[in-house]
Amino acid sequence: MSCREATAADLDAVVALELVCFAEDPWTWGMLKDELTRPGGVFIVVGEPGRPVAFAIGWAVLDELHVLQVAVDPSARRRGLGRELMDELVARSPAAENAWLEVRRDNVAAIGLYEALDYRAVGCRPRYYTDGCDALLLRRPLTRR
């Protein structure tokens, strides 16, 4: 499977993934719809039209990439889709010199992926999530060839 731009036809399935992957604080259908047309936004999915099994959202702002959401259906995990999505966000943000993201301190699997991609913790946002969990702030310098 390969990444492609998300479309309005993908929204219902993306919302369903959002509920599975981020049950404690999911984005709404309206929030996700807004990302389809956001200037500087990157909204990509993996899967058939209307049936994505993974998605990622980022914002390319000046010389930075802000990774906002990365989700993979539990039945499709451990197949490299998270890495593919992260690589594609970077590829679609050619002016970015650094990539930034926040991740739940207790999300060990995601932290492992990000560390394998050379993201490093540079800070902590205490009680960032609605349930009181801290967020780690991660940064990755992007080198271009």
N, C-alpha and C positions, 0 to 999 in steps of 0.2 A: 504494500500500500504506500501511497505517497501523499504528501500534503497538498492541499489546494485551498483557495480562498473560500471562506464560509459564505453562504448565501442565506436568504430569508427562508428557503426550504429546509435548512438545517436547524433552524431555531428551536423547534419543539424537541428534537432529539438532544440538542445541546443543553436545553433546560433540564431534561431528564438526567443527563450525565452530571450536571451541576448538582442536582439533588442527591445523587448517589455519592459523588466524590466530595461534596462540601455541604453535607446535611446540616452542619451547625451554623452556617452563615452563607447560604447560596445567593448568587445574583439572580435577579428577577428576569423574566422574559423581556421586559422593557429595557432593562439595563443592557442585556445582551444584544437586543435589536439595535440600540444606539451605537454599539461597537462596530456594526457593519459599515457605517458611513462616517466614522470619526476621522477627521483629518489627522494624518500621522499614525492612525491605528493599523494594527496588523491582527487580523482575526483569521486563523487557519484551522482546518479540520483534516482529519484522516478518516476515510471511509466513503461509501457511496453517497450520492446526493440524497439528502433527507435521512441518512442513516450513519452519521459519523460515530466512530468508536473512540475518538480522542479529539481534543481541541486545545488551542492555545490563543491567548490574547496578549498583545503587547502594544505599547505606545512608543514610537520613535519620535523623541523630542530633542531637537537640536542635535547634540553629539551624544545622546544617551538613549539606550533602550530600556524601557521599564517593562518587565515581565509581570503581568497582572494575574493571569490564570493559566494553569496547565492541568489538564484532566485527561485521564485515560480510564476507560471502562474497566472495572476489575477483571472481567473475562478476557481482556486484551492486554493485560499487563505482562511485563517481563519479555516483551518482544521488540524492544528498542523504540517504541513509538514516542515515549517521553523525550528521549535523546533526539529523535528525528524532528519533533516539534521545536525543541529548543534550538537546534541548529538552523531550522528554517526561519525562526524569528530573527536570529542574527543575520542570516543571509538577506532577509527582506528589510533590513535596517542598515543600509550600507554606510551611512554617515556616522553611525554610533561608534564611539570610542570606548564606552563602558556599558555594561549591562547591569541592571539592578533588579532585585526582587526581595520580597518578604516571604517567609515560610514559617509555618507553625513550628515552634521549638520541638513539639512531640511528633512531627511528621518525619520519622526516621528514613523512610524509603525515599521521599523527595529530597531530603538533605543529602543522602548518599548519591543520588543522581546529580544534584547540583555540584557537589564536591568533585565528582568524577569529571565534570565539565569545567573545572577550575574556578568555580565560584567560591569565594571565601567570606566568612562572617566578618563584618566590619562594625556591627552594632546590634543592639537589641531594642525592641519596642515593647516595654512592659505592658501586659494586659491588653494587647492590641486587638485580639479577637473577642467577639461578644461573650464567649464563655470564660474570659479571663486569661486565656493562654497567651504567652509571650510570642512575639514574632522575632525571628532572626533576620537581620538585614544583611543580604549577601551582595557582593559585587564581583564582577569579572571584567578585567581589562580585555578589550577586543583587539587582537592584532590582525591586520589585513595584509594579504600578500598580493 
